[in-house]
Amino acid sequence: MTMAMTASPDLVAAARDLAPRIRALREQSERERRLPTELVAAFHGLKLFRMFIPADLGGLETDLLTAARVVEQVAIADGAAGWNLMIGSTYGLMAGLLPRDVAHDIYGPARAVVAGALRPTGTARLSDGGYVVNGRWAFASGIQQATYWNAGCIVTDGTTPRRTASGGPEIRMVFFPPADGELIDTWDVSGLRGTGSHDYAVKDLFVPHERTIALEDTPWPSGVLYRTPLQALLDTSMAAVGLGIGRAAIDAFYELAAVKQSSAGSSKPLAERPMLQTSIARAEALLLSARSFLYETAEDVWADVLAGKAPGARQLAIARLARINAVAASCQAAELAFEAGGGSSIYASCPLDRCLRDIRTASQHVSMATANYEVIGRVLLGLPPDRPVNRL
């Protein structure tokens, strides 16, 4: 299928060219538990954080497939850098839900980038002209380089949660400057250490109504990007991180197999062991088939949106299945490569160690967890989804 592009695929080449710099900074990222400032500047220089920001605000309005491939290329060089780019770019979609003038203030600056957490673990109590916000949120990837923070909140009237027409809690995302919140150093983890996914909190913070959104709001930009289901945009790039890490693991094994002997005293390279030949072939099959599945389904969704058609529940469920499968298959591929590497894999200096830690951490994200198979199975069996269709 030939797909119309709204942004230059040169972004993918630019990301690929950046790979040596990313790899050179991997140890610093791991040690400091954040994206190095040099890479933050490089991403800004290439406008990679602006891929999903509306063109009216100086963004690129990059198409779904190009953005995912950019993230994948960065993740091949370093999973944590790919994750940071994924978060920083996809949060640009929220600019289209804010009032235009507010979006300009938050997303208009050239070095703007937003971080936070969608899960509504805070409260937003109704107040004149806005909300009084309290709460603490976790997993705020990239928060240290963010120029604005956002946070998911349950809206309350006094102490009583407000309900939507469907009976669920009313949820709003609030936006505020970092100076209004508290960063809490919690990100001491095994994988994706360089994402800097710390906790943060606010207490009795007033946020005006115009600096809040509901994810179900209608975007004001007219571009095709903002007619695409939000979950498909967010999670396709997330799955691309997994693909990048899986590819890095397989490539690391190829490099190891070319130089390592198969056993002590043997002159044969590791690459000549039949069992390991089988393992790496299985790893390639897992990764390449998962990659094709992801991009094929994402392309189908994008093509329908381009044609003015709303993707249906079954189509979106299959696309969600492809995203979860991409991370699961990448995890399996990385495990095969790690096991094939033998004792060399366990050293912190070996890329296979980091790849396995990173992909296992990525697979724990709520959007990629195995529990998501349930809603997909419901739809495939002809039952209604347990969530709005645009959240598939």
N, C-alpha and C positions, 0 to 999 in steps of 0.2 A: 504494500500500500504506500502510495506517495503522500507525504504529509506536508502541508503548508507550514512554513516557519514564520514566526513573528520576531525572531531575534537571530542574529548571526551565529551560525555554528562555530565561528572562530573563537567563541568563548571556551569551547571544549579544548581547542588547541592551546589557548592561553593557559588553561588549567593544567594541561599536560606539560607545558613548558615550565610551569612553576614547580613541578615535582622535585627537582634536585634541591631547591631551597627548602621545601617542606621536609624532605628526608633529612637534610642537614640540621634541622631544628627539632627533630623528634625527641631527642634526649632532653633538651631544654623544656619542651612541652610536658614531658612525663615528670620531670623533676619539679617544675614550678606549678603543675596542675592547672594549666591554663594555656590558651593559644598565645604564643609569643607575639609581642608587639610588632615585630618585624613582619610576621605573617598577617596580622590584622591590617597593617598598612598596605601590604601587597594585595590583599583581597579588596580593600577600598580602592586601590589604584586601578584594578581591573573591573571595578564596579560589581564584583560578584555578590556582595551583600545586597545589591539593588536589583537582582534578577526578577523579583516578584513585586517590586514597587511600581505603582502606576507611572506611565510615561509623563503624565501631567506634573508629576512631582520630581521629574528627573530620573525616574527608574527605567528599567529596560523592558519590562513586561515580557520576559522570556517565556517561550513555550514550555510546556510540561516536560517534553522529552529532552530538549537541550539542557534544561536546568538539572534534570536527573543525571545526565551524562557528565556535566561539569562536576557535580558532587561526587560521582563515582570516580572520576579521575583524581580528584583531591584525596579521596579515601584510599585509593591504591597507594599513594605516597605516605599517608598517615591517617588511620581511622579517626583519631580524635579531631584532626583538622577538618576532615570531611564532615564529621558530626557538627562541629562548630559552624561550618559554612551552611549546612542544611538548616540548622535552627535559625541562624542569622538571616538567611535569605527567605525562608518560608514565612517567617513572622512579618515580612514585608507585605504579605497579602492583607493583613489587617488594616493597612493604610486605606484600602478601599472601603472599609466599613466605618471609619471615623468621618466626622464632618470634614469637608475638603480643607477648610482653613486650619483646623486642628491637625489634620494629617500632614499638611504642609509644614507646620511647626515641628512636628515630631519626626517625620520622614524626609523632609525637604533638604536638610543639610547633607553635604556630600559624604560625610563620615557617619551618618545616622545608622544605628543598628539597635534593634530591640531584642530583649531577652526576658524570660519570665517562665510562667507555668500556667497551662490551661486548666489543670485540675482545680476545681473550686473548693480549696481548703481554707478560704477566707470568707469573711462576711462583709457585705456592703449595706449599711443601714441607711434607709432613706432619710435625707435631710434637705433643707431648702436649697434648691439648685444643684443637688448632687447627692453624694453618699459619704458616710463616715466609714472608713475601711479599717478592718482589723484582721490580722491573720499571719500565718507563716506558711511558706511554700517550699517545696523541695525540687531538686533536679533542674535548676535554672541554668542550663548549659549556656556558656558564653556570657554570663552575667557581668564578668569583670570588664569586658570591652564594650558593654552596651551603653548607649547614650540615653536610653529610656528603658524602664522596666514595665512589665504588665503582669497581671495576676487574675486568676479566675476566682469569682466570689459568688456566694449565694446571697441574693438580695433579701433583706429583711425589712419589715415595717415594725419598728421597735425591736422586739425580740422574736417576732413571728415571721418565719420564712414566707415570702410571697410565692404564689403558685401561678403557673402558666395555664392556658386554656386546656392543655392536655393533662393537667394535674401534677406535673413535675415541678421542681423548684425553679424559680426564675434565676438565671445565671447571667452575670455580666463580667466582661473583662475590663479591668480598670488600668489606666496608664498613668505613670508618675515618674518624675526624675529620680535618678539614683540617690540624690541627696535626701530625699524624703523617706528612704527605706534603710534597713539595716542588713548588710551582708553577713551571713553566718557561715564561718569556715567549717564545712562538713564533708567536703569531697575528698575523702581518703579511702580510695577504692582500688580494686585490682585492675579493672579495665577502663578504657577511655578516660584515663586520668587527665589528659590534656584538655578535656572539655570544660573543666572548671565548673561543674554542675552543682554549685553550692546551694544551700538554703538561703532564704531572705525573709524579712518580716516587716510589717508596719503596725503602728499602734495609733488609733484615733486619727487617721489621716483623712482629711477632706479631699475628695476628688470630684470636680465638677462633672455634671452629667455629660457634657460634650466630650469629655475624655474617657468615655466608656462605650463599649459596644456589646452587642449580642452576636454570637457567631452565625446566627440565623438571619441577621439583618441583610438587606439587599445592598450590594455594593454600588457605589456611585459611578465608577469607571465603566465605560461601555465595551472595553476590550474583551476578547474571547476568554482571556485568562480568568476573568472574574465571573464568567458564566460556568466555569468548571467546578464540580463539587469540591468543596474545601478539603475534605478528607483525602481525596485522590491526589490533590496537590501536595499536601503535607506528607503523606505516607509514601508516595512514590519516591521522593527524594530521600526519605529515611531508609527505604529498602535499598536504594542505590548505594548508601553507605555500606550496608552489609555486603553487597556485591563487590565493592572496592576492596574491603578487607579480605574477602574470600580470594580474590585475585592476587592480592599481595601475599597471602599465605602460600598459594600454589607456586607463585614465582620465586618465593624465598626457598621453597624446597628444591626447585630446579637449580638454583644457584648452589645450594648445599650439595646436591647429588652430583654436581659436576666436579667437585673437588674432594669430597669425603670418601675415604675407603670404606668398603662394605663391612670389613671387620679388621681387627688388629692383625697386623702382619700380612694382610692381603694387598695385592697390587691392583685389584679390581675396584673401580669406583662404585659408589652407592647405586648409581643409575643402572647397574647391571643386575641387581637383585630382582628376580621375577616377582616376588611378593610386593615389592615397592612399586614396580612398574604397574601392577594391577591397582594398587592404592591410588596412584596419581591419575590413572585413567578414570577411575571412579570419581575422583574429586573433580576432574575437568567436566565429566558428564553431568554431575550435580550442578556445578556452577553455570555452565554454558546453557543448559536447558532452563534453569531458573531465570537466567538473564533474558533469554528469548521470551519466556512466558511473561515476565514483568513488562518488557518494552512493547510486546505485542498488545497486551491488554490496555496498557496506558495509551498507546497509539489509537486503539479503537475508541476509547473514551474521548480522546482529544478530537478525533475525526468527527465524531457525532456532535460534539459541542461546536466545532467549526461549521458544521452543516446546519446548526440551529436546532438540533434535536437534543432533548433531555435524556441522558443515559438512564436506562431502567434499572430496577432493583437487582435483577439477575446479573446484568452486565457489570454493575458496580460491585456485586458480591464476588464475581469471578476476578475482577481487578484487585479486590482486597485479598483474595486468596493468593494471587500472584505475588503481592507485596509480602505477605507473611511467609510464603514459600521461599522467596528470594533470601530472606534472612536465615530461615531454617536450613536451607540448602548450603548457604555460605558457611554456616556454623559447622555442618557436617563435613564440608570440603576442607575447612581449616583444621578440623580434628584429624582427618585422614592425613593431611600434610604434616601435622605435628607428630603423629604417631610414626609416620614414615621417617621422620628426621631422627628418631632414636634419642640417645642421650644428649645430642647437640641441641635439641629443641628446648630443653628445660632451662638453659642459661638466659639470663635477662638480656644478654648481648645479642641473642639470636632473634631475628624478626618473627620467627614462628611463635615464640613465647608471647610476644605482644599481640600478634594477630589473634591468637586463640583467646587471650584475655579480653581483647576489645570486642570480638564478635560475640562472645558469650554475654558480655555486658549489654551490647546492643539488643540481643535477643530477649532480654528481660524487660524491654520497654513495653508499656501497656498496649501500644498499638501493634506490636509484633508478637505478643504472647499467644500461646496455643489456645487460650480461652476464646480467641476471636474466631476459631473454626466453627464454634457453635452457631453464631449468627449466620455465617456463610452457609452452613448445612441447612439451617431453617429455610433460607431463601431458595436453595437448590431443591428442597423438598416441597416447594410451593407454599410455604407458610409465610406470613408477613414478617418482616424484620423487626427486631426488638428495639429499634432506634430509627430516627428519621433517615430517609433514603440518602440524603446528602451527607450523612455521617458514615456511610459505608465506604 
